[in-house]
Amino acid sequence: MNTPDQHHFPTISDTTTLPAIVDRATWQAELDTLRVREKAHTREGDAIAAARRRLPMVEVDSSVKVIGPHGPITLLSVFEGRRLLIVYYHMWHTGQPASAQCEGCTFSTTHINELSYLHSRDVTYATFCEGPYEESVRYRDFMGWNIPWYSAQDAASALLAEFGRLVCYLRHGDRVFETYWTTGRGNEVMAPSFGLLDLTVYGRQETWEDSPAGWPQLWGKNTSEPNSFRVHGRPISQWSRLAAGRSDDLGLEATVTAPNGNPNQP
């Protein structure tokens, strides 16, 4: 099976435009100027978080049921006895193979590995998937995720849920309240890869970024790859799972076979 690894991803040419070369004192002066803006940005983020903590909240039905490994379970039970709950609403394309599943949700969820720090703050983290449980949990297992996984296929309307976003809940006794939810790029808090890329000289290498002329922008509209999350017909992080020998069979009735005859590669 041809499973592209890092050597098959787009690479930056050695002839790419470079930043100006200066002496260390000049470089440090420029960095110090930027650092003032960075610190202001950090303090503004703290102020926004403080305002977020002062938002009012709205009650939701704690008896709404999602489907987990042991069948239906109430929203209240998803808290696992903790006071707070963060839910990522994962998009799903029912009946489609693993290669066709949402690359953005895959990208975000792949970064969620360690929950003990959240638990130490009395916070439970869970994924509510848009698709059926048995089908979607096979995807979770293929990806090697260990996060609590539920199907919200029949509960989305009751929860007023839109998939592809984070929602925060608070439990007070047996009552549940919605306190916050994200829009647009709000989900970027899930993905430290973005923050790390932003520190590099070439950034995320996406076409929308404000970069100097000649900077590589290999990802996005009108480039060889349609977005930052998919390469060679699959969400990027799937390739390492295939290379490790994991099966991406979601238990569908019919196997989708690519033109080259490989059922695992589009």
N, C-alpha and C positions, 0 to 999 in steps of 0.2 A: 504494500500500500504506500502510495506517495503521501507522506505526511510532512508538509513544509514546517521547518523549524525557523529559528531566527535568521539563518542564512538565506532563506527564501523570501524574507520580507523586504520591502523597498529599502534601499540604503542610500545614504547621502554621498554624493560624488566627492572625490578628493579635490575637485576643482571648484567646489562651492565657494561663494563669496565669504570672506572672513571679516571679523571685526577689525577695527584699526588697532595697530600695535603701538603701545605707548610705554613710557617708563612707569615703574611701580608707584611713584608719588602721584603722577597724573591719574593713573587708574584708581588709586585709593581715594583721591579727591572726588572723582565721579561717583564711586561707590558710596561715599559718605553722603553725597547729595541725594542719591536714590534712597538711602537708608532712612532719611527723614520722612519721605513719602511712605515707605514701607511701615514705619512705626505708626504713622497717622492712620494708615489703612487698618492695622491691627487694632488700634484703639477704637476706631469706628466700628469694627466688627464686634468688639466687646460691648459697645453701646447698643448696637442692634440686638445682640443676644439678650442684653438686659431688658430692652423693650419687649422682646419676644416672651420673656418670663412674666411680663405684666399683662399679656393679652388675656381677655376673658375666654371662656370655654363654652362648649355646647354639649349637651348630653346626647349620647347615642344608646341604642338598645343593647344592653349587655347580654341579652339572651340570643342575639343573632348567632347562627351557627355556621362554622366553616368545617371543612373535612380534613382530618388529620390521619395519622397512621392507624388509629384505632376507631375511625369513623367520625361522626359529627361531634363537634366540641363547641362550646359557647365562646363568644369573644371574651367574656370574663375569665374563662379557664385558660385562655391563651396567655394571660398575664403570668401564669405559673406561680401565683401568690405574691408577685412583686407589685410595687406601686405604679410603675411606669411601663409603657409599652411603645416600642417603635416598630412600625410595620412598613416593609417595602412591598408595594403592589406591583408584582411582576407580570408583564404582558405575556400573552401566550397565543400561539396560532394552532388551534386544535386540529388534530389530524395531519399536521405537517411534520416532516422529519426534523431531527435535531439541527441539521444544517440551516433550516429555515426559521429557527426560533429567533426571538428578538436579540439582536446583537448588543443594543444599548443596555438592556436589563442584564444580559449575561456579563457585560463589562463591569457594571456596577456591583453586581452580586459577587463576582469573583474576588473582589477585594475584601469581602467580609469573612474573616477567618477566625478571629479570637473574640469571644463574647464575655470572658470573665471580667474584664474591666467595666463593661456595662452592668453586669450582674452585681458588681461591688457597689454600684450606685443605685441599686434597686430597680434596674431597668432590664426588661426582657426585650429581645429582638426576635422578629419572626418575618417570614415571607408569606404573603397571601398571593397565590398564583391565580391568574385569570382562567386557567384551564382545568380540566378534570384532574383529580388527585393522582390516580394510578399512572396516567400518562406523564404528567409533569414531574412526579417524584422520581421517575426513572431518569429524567433529565438532570435533576439535582444530583442523583447518585453518579451519573456519568461524569458530571463536572467535579465530583468529589467534594461538594459542599456539605457542611455539617450543621447548618442552621435549621431551626425549626421551620417546617414547610407545611403549608395548608392550602387547600383549594378554596378560593372565595368565589368560584364560578356562579353559585346560586345566591351568594350573599352580597354581591357588589351593589345592587340597587338599594338594599336596606342600609348599607354602610355609606351610601352616596360616594362610592369609590371611583376614582379614575386611576387607571393603571399606568405605571411608569412614574410613580411619585412616592415620597415618604410621608407617613402620617404618624403623629404622636398622640398618645392617649394617656389619660390619668385615671387610676382606679381609686374611688373613695367608697370603702365598704364594698357593696355589691353593685354600685353604680359606676358607669364608665363615661368619661368625657373626652371629646376630641379637643386638643389644645393647639395643634399646629399642623400644617401640611405644606409641602413644597410645590413649586411650579418651575417650569423651564429648567434652567441649569442648577436649580437648588439641589438636585441629586448629586452634584459633584462632590459633596462632602463625603460620599461613600468611597470615592476613588482617589487615593493618594497618588496614583500614577500621574494624574493631571497636575497636582501641585509640584511634583518632582520635575516634570517636563517644563513647567513654567519657570523653573530655576535655571534651566539650560539656555545657552545662547540662541538656539534655534527654536525654543518653545515647543509647542505641540505639533509644529510642522503642518498646520491646517490652513486652508485657503482663506478663512475668514480673519485670521490674525493680522494685526498691524505689525508687520516686520519690515526691515530694510529691504531695498531692492536686491534681488539675487539670493535672498534667504530661501532655503528649501521649504517647499510647501507641498509635500507628497501626498497629503490626505485631504479628502473632501470633494466638493463639487468640481467637476471638470478635471479630475485627476484620475490616475489609474485605479485608485480605490475609492468607492463611493462614500465612505465615511471612516471614522477613526476606529471602528470596532470590528470590521469585517475584512478578511483578506482571503483570496483564492476560494470564494464562495461560502465561507463559514465565519462565524464569530471567531476572532483571533485565538482566544484561549482554548477553543475546542481542539486545535491541532496538537497541543502538548498532551491532551488526554488520549487522543487517538494514537499518538506515538508511544504512549505508555501501555497500549494494548487494551484500553477500556472500550466497551461496546456502547455505541450510541443508539442502540435499538430502543425505541420508545414503546414497543409493543403494539405498533400499528398493524392493522389487518393486512395492508399491502406494503411491501418494501419499495421505496422509490429508488429506481436505478438510473444512474447517470448515463449519458450517451457513451461514455468509455467503458460501461459495463460494471463499474465499481459502485456497489450500493451505498458506500460510505462517503463517496466524494462526488459533489455535483459537477 
